[in-house]
Amino acid sequence: MNKRLTSYIGINTTTKDKNRNSIIFAMSTKKMTKEHEKVALVTGSSSGIGFETSLLLARNGFHTFASVRNPERAKAIIGVSDKGELPIQVVELDVNSDKSVNAAINKIKDEANRIDVVVNNAGYSLIGALEDLSMDEIKEQFETNLFGTIRVIKAVLPIMREQHAGTIVNVSSMAGRVGFPLFPAYSSTKFALEGVSESLRLETDPLGIKIVLIEPGTIKSNFASNAIVGKKATEPSSPYASSIETLLKSTTRFINQGTPAEEVAKVILNAVTIDDPELRYLVGNDAIQMIEARKAMPDQEFGTLVKKHLLSQ
C-alpha cells in the first residue's frame, strides 16, 4: 500500500478469515485529521450519490469517512482518492447492524475527535406491486432505508450534542413526496424518512444540529446495483407482470435522462456549508416538475399522469 494523506480499508493478502473475505478495517496510528478540519461521514459510498458526495466533500476541505457495507466494493473510491491524495478514509459500516454502526462511529470519534456532517445515503429500491412483495422483502426494505438511517442518526446525535453543532443530511427521494406504482415499499420508506426528518429538525434545532432532506428524481446510475425486483414480481401468474415488464423496459430511458449523481453531491455540499440550510432540497428537473404537478393537480388527474409517465412505453 502507498503511504499517503489518508488511510483506508486494507487488503490482507496473507491471512484468511473463515467467515468473510480478508478485507479488514485499517486505520493509521497517526491522527490524520487536522485540528480545525471538518469531519464528514457518508454512508453508501461505493457508488452513485454516496461516491460522488464523498469525493466532493473531500475536495472541499472535509476529512471524509466514506462507509461501505461490502469492503470489496470500496476499490473504486480508494483508487480515486489515492490518485488525488484526498482526505478520505473508507469505513466498513452495515446500517442494518447496531454493532457495525456503533463500532464505525466509535472508530471515527477516536480517530477524528468529532463528526460535523453525516450524509445518510445507504439504501436501495425494491420494485414490485404490494400484493406480490413478501413481508420479508418489505421488512428488509424498511430495515435498510429507514431503520438503518435512524440507527446512524441515534449513534451520532450524542457526539453532535456534545459539540453543540452538526448537520445530518438524509437522502430521500421525490418518491418520498409522491407514491409511485410498483414502488410501494420504497416510497413508504421515503415517506417515513421525511416524517422522521421533519420531526427531528424541530427536536435538534435548539441543540445547534441541522437536519436536511435531499429529494432527487431519477439518477444516472447503475440500476442493477441500487434496485431489487421482488421475487414474485415478474412471474407470469402475477396480475401486475405486464406493468412490471413495461416499467423495466422504460428504466433505461429514465436513467439516461436522469440527473448525474455529481449534481446531487453539489446540492449536498451547499447544504452543509451554509449557515441556515432549508429542510428540503429537490434535485433534478423531473423531481421539481413532479412535485409542482402534485401540488397543482387533483388526485385523479395526477394519478393518471403518474401512470402514463411510468407505465407507458
C-alpha positions as CSV (number, residue, x, y, z in Angstrom):
1,M,0.0,0.0,0.0
2,N,1.1,3.5,-0.8
3,K,1.7,5.9,2.1
4,R,-0.5,8.9,1.6
5,L,-2.5,11.5,3.4
6,T,-5.4,9.2,4.3
7,S,-5.9,5.7,5.5
8,Y,-8.5,3.2,4.3
9,I,-9.6,-0.4,4.4
10,G,-6.6,-2.5,3.8
11,I,-6.5,-5.8,1.8
12,N,-4.8,-8.5,3.9
13,T,-3.2,-10.9,1.4
14,T,-1.6,-13.2,4.0
15,T,-4.4,-14.2,6.3
16,K,-7.8,-15.7,5.7
17,D,-10.9,-15.2,7.8
18,K,-13.2,-18.2,8.0
19,N,-16.3,-16.1,8.0
20,R,-15.6,-13.4,5.4
21,N,-13.2,-12.0,2.8
22,S,-9.9,-10.9,4.1
23,I,-10.5,-7.2,3.9
24,I,-10.2,-5.5,7.2
25,F,-10.7,-2.0,8.6
26,A,-7.3,-0.4,8.7
27,M,-6.6,2.9,10.5
28,S,-3.4,4.8,10.6
29,T,-1.9,5.1,14.1
30,K,-1.3,8.7,13.3
31,K,-4.1,11.1,13.8
32,M,-4.8,12.2,10.2
33,T,-7.5,14.8,10.9
34,K,-6.2,18.4,11.3
35,E,-7.4,20.2,14.4
36,H,-9.7,22.6,12.6
37,E,-10.7,20.3,9.7
38,K,-14.4,19.5,9.4
39,V,-15.2,15.8,9.5
40,A,-17.9,14.1,7.5
41,L,-19.4,10.6,7.3
42,V,-21.1,9.4,4.1
43,T,-22.9,6.1,4.1
44,G,-23.4,4.0,0.9
45,S,-20.2,5.4,-0.7
46,S,-19.3,2.6,-3.0
47,S,-21.3,4.2,-6.0
48,G,-23.7,6.8,-7.1
49,I,-24.6,9.7,-4.8
50,G,-22.5,8.5,-1.9
51,F,-19.5,8.0,-4.0
52,E,-19.7,11.5,-5.6
53,T,-20.6,13.2,-2.3
54,S,-17.6,11.6,-0.5
55,L,-15.2,12.8,-3.2
56,L,-16.7,16.3,-3.4
57,L,-16.6,16.8,0.4
58,A,-13.0,15.7,0.5
59,R,-12.1,18.1,-2.4
60,N,-13.7,20.9,-0.4
61,G,-11.8,20.6,2.8
62,F,-13.8,17.9,4.7
63,H,-11.9,14.9,6.2
64,T,-14.3,12.3,4.8
65,F,-15.1,8.9,6.2
66,A,-16.7,7.0,3.3
67,S,-18.6,4.0,4.5
68,V,-19.3,0.8,2.6
69,R,-21.2,-2.4,3.6
70,N,-19.1,-4.7,1.5
71,P,-15.4,-3.8,1.5
72,E,-14.9,-5.4,-1.9
73,R,-16.9,-2.5,-3.4
74,A,-14.5,0.1,-1.9
75,K,-11.9,-0.4,-4.6
76,A,-13.2,2.4,-6.8
77,I,-13.3,5.1,-4.2
78,I,-9.9,4.0,-2.9
79,G,-8.5,4.3,-6.3
80,V,-9.8,7.8,-7.0
81,S,-8.9,9.1,-3.5
82,D,-5.4,7.6,-3.8
83,K,-4.8,9.3,-7.2
84,G,-6.0,12.7,-5.9
85,E,-4.4,12.3,-2.5
86,L,-7.8,13.2,-1.0
87,P,-8.5,13.1,2.8
88,I,-10.8,10.1,2.6
89,Q,-10.9,7.1,4.9
90,V,-13.0,4.1,3.9
91,V,-15.0,2.6,6.8
92,E,-16.8,-0.7,6.9
93,L,-20.4,0.0,8.1
94,D,-23.6,-2.0,7.7
95,V,-26.5,0.2,8.6
96,N,-28.6,-2.9,9.4
97,S,-26.4,-3.8,12.3
98,D,-26.3,-2.0,15.7
99,K,-22.8,-3.5,16.3
100,S,-21.4,-2.4,13.0
101,V,-22.8,1.2,13.2
102,N,-21.6,1.7,16.8
103,A,-18.2,0.3,16.0
104,A,-17.8,2.5,13.0
105,I,-18.9,5.7,14.8
106,N,-16.7,5.0,17.7
107,K,-13.7,4.5,15.4
108,I,-14.4,7.8,13.7
109,K,-14.8,9.6,17.0
110,D,-11.5,8.1,18.3
111,E,-9.7,9.0,15.0
112,A,-11.1,12.4,14.3
113,N,-12.4,13.6,17.7
114,R,-15.6,14.9,16.1
115,I,-18.3,14.4,13.5
116,D,-19.6,17.6,11.8
117,V,-21.6,16.2,8.9
118,V,-23.4,12.9,8.3
119,V,-24.9,12.1,4.9
120,N,-27.3,9.1,5.2
121,N,-27.3,7.8,1.7
122,A,-27.2,4.0,2.1
123,G,-30.3,2.3,0.6
124,Y,-31.9,0.6,-2.4
125,S,-35.2,0.5,-4.2
126,L,-37.5,-2.6,-4.1
127,I,-39.7,-3.0,-7.2
128,G,-42.9,-4.9,-7.2
129,A,-46.6,-4.5,-6.6
130,L,-47.6,-4.6,-3.0
131,E,-49.5,-7.9,-3.5
132,D,-46.5,-9.6,-4.9
133,L,-44.0,-8.5,-2.4
134,S,-43.3,-10.8,0.6
135,M,-43.4,-9.4,4.1
136,D,-39.7,-10.3,4.4
137,E,-38.9,-8.2,1.3
138,I,-40.8,-5.3,2.7
139,K,-39.2,-5.6,6.1
140,E,-35.8,-5.7,4.6
141,Q,-36.6,-2.5,2.6
142,F,-37.6,-0.7,5.8
143,E,-34.6,-2.1,7.7
144,T,-32.1,-0.6,5.3
145,N,-33.8,2.6,4.1
146,L,-35.5,3.7,7.3
147,F,-34.2,1.9,10.4
148,G,-30.6,1.9,9.1
149,T,-30.8,5.7,8.8
150,I,-32.3,6.0,12.2
151,R,-29.6,3.7,13.6
152,V,-26.9,6.0,12.3
153,I,-28.6,9.2,13.5
154,K,-29.0,7.8,17.0
155,A,-25.3,6.9,17.1
156,V,-24.1,10.4,16.0
157,L,-26.5,12.6,17.9
158,P,-24.7,12.4,21.3
159,I,-21.5,13.4,19.6
160,M,-23.1,16.4,17.8
161,R,-24.9,17.4,21.0
162,E,-21.6,17.5,22.8
163,Q,-20.2,19.7,20.0
164,H,-23.4,21.9,20.0
165,A,-23.1,21.7,16.2
166,G,-23.6,19.3,13.3
167,T,-25.6,18.7,10.1
168,I,-27.4,15.5,9.3
169,V,-28.4,15.0,5.7
170,N,-30.9,12.4,4.8
171,V,-31.1,11.4,1.2
172,S,-34.8,10.9,0.5
173,S,-36.4,11.0,-3.0
174,M,-39.2,12.6,-4.9
175,A,-40.8,9.2,-4.1
176,G,-40.9,10.5,-0.5
177,R,-43.4,13.1,-1.7
178,V,-45.3,11.1,-4.3
179,G,-46.4,7.5,-4.2
180,F,-45.4,5.7,-7.4
181,P,-47.0,2.4,-8.7
182,L,-44.8,-0.7,-8.3
183,F,-42.6,1.1,-5.7
184,P,-44.9,0.9,-2.6
185,A,-42.2,-0.4,-0.2
186,Y,-39.6,2.1,-1.4
187,S,-41.9,5.0,-1.4
188,S,-43.2,4.1,2.1
189,T,-39.7,4.1,3.5
190,K,-39.0,7.6,2.0
191,F,-42.3,9.0,3.2
192,A,-41.4,7.8,6.6
193,L,-37.9,9.3,6.4
194,E,-39.5,12.6,5.5
195,G,-41.6,12.4,8.7
196,V,-38.7,11.4,10.9
197,S,-36.5,14.2,9.4
198,E,-39.2,16.9,9.9
199,S,-39.8,15.9,13.5
200,L,-36.0,15.6,14.2
201,R,-35.3,19.0,12.8
202,L,-37.6,20.5,15.5
203,E,-36.1,18.5,18.2
204,T,-32.5,19.3,17.4
205,D,-32.7,22.9,16.3
206,P,-32.3,24.2,19.9
207,L,-29.1,22.0,20.1
208,G,-27.5,23.6,17.1
209,I,-27.9,20.4,15.0
210,K,-29.3,20.9,11.5
211,I,-31.4,18.4,9.6
212,V,-31.6,18.4,5.8
213,L,-33.6,16.3,3.3
214,I,-32.3,15.8,-0.2
215,E,-35.1,14.7,-2.7
216,P,-33.6,13.7,-6.0
217,G,-35.5,12.5,-9.0
218,T,-34.2,9.7,-11.2
219,I,-30.4,9.5,-11.0
220,K,-28.0,8.4,-13.8
221,S,-26.6,5.3,-12.1
222,N,-26.1,1.6,-12.4
223,F,-29.7,0.5,-12.0
224,A,-28.8,-3.1,-11.1
225,S,-26.6,-2.0,-8.1
226,N,-29.3,0.1,-6.5
227,A,-32.6,-1.8,-7.2
228,I,-34.0,-5.2,-6.4
229,V,-37.0,-6.7,-8.2
230,G,-39.3,-8.7,-5.9
231,K,-39.1,-12.4,-6.3
232,K,-42.7,-12.8,-7.5
233,A,-42.9,-9.5,-9.3
234,T,-42.1,-10.9,-12.8
235,E,-43.8,-14.2,-12.5
236,P,-46.2,-14.8,-15.4
237,S,-49.0,-15.6,-12.9
238,S,-48.8,-12.1,-11.4
239,P,-51.7,-9.8,-12.3
240,Y,-49.1,-7.0,-12.4
241,A,-46.5,-8.8,-14.6
242,S,-47.2,-6.7,-17.7
243,S,-46.9,-3.5,-15.8
244,I,-43.6,-4.6,-14.3
245,E,-42.3,-5.6,-17.7
246,T,-43.3,-2.1,-19.1
247,L,-41.6,-0.4,-16.2
248,L,-38.4,-2.3,-16.5
249,K,-38.2,-1.6,-20.3
250,S,-38.6,2.1,-19.5
251,T,-35.9,2.1,-16.9
252,T,-33.0,2.7,-19.3
253,R,-34.8,5.7,-20.7
254,F,-35.4,7.2,-17.3
255,I,-31.9,6.6,-16.2
256,N,-30.4,8.1,-19.4
257,Q,-32.5,11.2,-18.8
258,G,-31.7,11.3,-15.1
259,T,-29.7,13.8,-13.0
260,P,-26.0,13.0,-12.6
261,A,-25.0,12.0,-9.1
262,E,-22.5,14.8,-9.2
263,E,-25.3,17.3,-9.3
264,V,-26.8,15.8,-6.1
265,A,-23.5,16.0,-4.4
266,K,-23.2,19.7,-5.2
267,V,-26.5,20.3,-3.6
268,I,-25.4,18.4,-0.5
269,L,-22.1,20.3,-0.3
270,N,-24.1,23.6,-0.4
271,A,-26.5,22.5,2.3
272,V,-23.7,21.5,4.7
273,T,-21.6,24.7,4.1
274,I,-24.2,27.4,4.5
275,D,-25.4,28.8,7.9
276,D,-29.1,28.2,7.5
277,P,-30.0,25.3,5.2
278,E,-33.5,24.6,4.1
279,L,-35.2,21.4,5.3
280,R,-35.9,20.1,1.8
281,Y,-33.9,20.3,-1.5
282,L,-35.5,18.9,-4.7
283,V,-32.8,17.9,-7.2
284,G,-33.4,17.3,-10.9
285,N,-36.0,18.7,-13.3
286,D,-38.1,15.6,-13.1
287,A,-38.4,15.9,-9.3
288,I,-39.2,19.6,-9.5
289,Q,-41.8,19.1,-12.2
290,M,-43.4,16.1,-10.5
291,I,-43.8,17.9,-7.1
292,E,-45.2,21.1,-8.9
293,A,-47.7,18.9,-10.7
294,R,-48.7,17.1,-7.5
295,K,-49.5,20.5,-5.9
296,A,-51.4,21.8,-8.8
297,M,-53.5,18.8,-9.9
298,P,-56.5,17.0,-8.4
299,D,-55.6,13.5,-7.2
300,Q,-57.3,11.6,-10.0
301,E,-55.7,13.8,-12.7
302,F,-52.3,13.5,-11.1
303,G,-52.6,9.7,-10.8
304,T,-53.3,9.4,-14.5
305,L,-50.2,11.5,-15.2
306,V,-48.0,9.3,-13.0
307,K,-49.3,6.0,-14.6
308,K,-48.7,7.5,-18.0
309,H,-45.2,8.5,-17.0
310,L,-44.1,5.2,-15.6
311,L,-46.2,2.6,-17.3
312,S,-46.3,3.6,-20.9
313,Q,-43.6,2.7,-23.4
